[in-house]
Amino acid sequence: MRFSLRIALIIVLALAEFACVARSNLIEGIKSFRVQDYRQAFVRLKPEAKKGNRDAQYAVGYMYYYGQGVTENRKKAWYWINKAAQAGQPEAVAALTILQQQPQSIWP
């Protein structure tokens, strides 16, 4: 599951890069994620997630889930992945479906 979610995230972030040329935080966050500089990716993408960018929301949730660039926090992961899914981000919708099937006490 981790590999497929990572591939999906890379594809989504690549598409977002082309669609959002003017959004330097998003683009720099994507570049940082690609070279596995997760801390920098998180710093760049979280403000975009807060602004409502659904791809950034999914990326932030993913990083919280796996503890990449930030301390692992499944509750925050759920929050951001759910937010992205509610905004219609396709990979977040798929990830949310998978997460809901897991017996985790933190999932609402």
Residue pairs with C-beta under 8 A, 6 or more apart in sequence:
1 98
2 66
5 62
5 91
5 95
6 62
8 91
8 94
8 95
9 33
9 58
9 59
9 62
9 91
10 33
10 34
11 91
12 55
12 58
12 59
12 89
12 90
12 91
13 30
13 33
13 34
13 55
13 59
14 30
15 55
16 26
16 30
16 53
16 55
16 56
17 26
17 27
17 30
20 26
20 27
20 53
21 27
23 48
23 53
25 44
25 45
25 47
25 48
26 44
26 45
26 48
26 53
26 55
26 56
28 40
28 44
29 40
29 41
29 42
29 43
29 44
29 45
29 48
29 56
29 59
30 41
30 45
32 38
32 40
32 41
32 44
33 41
33 45
33 59
37 69
38 63
38 68
38 69
38 70
39 69
39 70
40 69
41 59
41 63
41 68
41 69
42 60
42 63
42 68
42 69
42 70
43 69
45 56
45 59
45 60
45 63
46 56
46 60
48 56
49 56
49 57
49 59
49 60
49 80
49 83
52 87
54 83
54 84
54 87
54 88
54 89
54 92
55 84
55 89
57 80
57 81
57 83
57 84
57 87
57 89
57 92
58 80
58 81
58 84
58 89
58 91
58 92
58 95
60 80
61 76
61 77
61 78
61 79
61 80
61 81
61 82
61 83
61 84
61 92
61 95
62 68
62 77
62 81
62 95
63 69
63 70
64 70
64 72
64 73
64 74
64 76
64 77
64 80
65 72
65 74
65 77
65 81
66 72
67 73
74 104
74 106
75 106
78 99
78 106
78 107
78 108
81 92
81 95
81 96
81 99
82 92
82 96
84 92
85 92
85 93
85 95
85 96
99 107
100 107
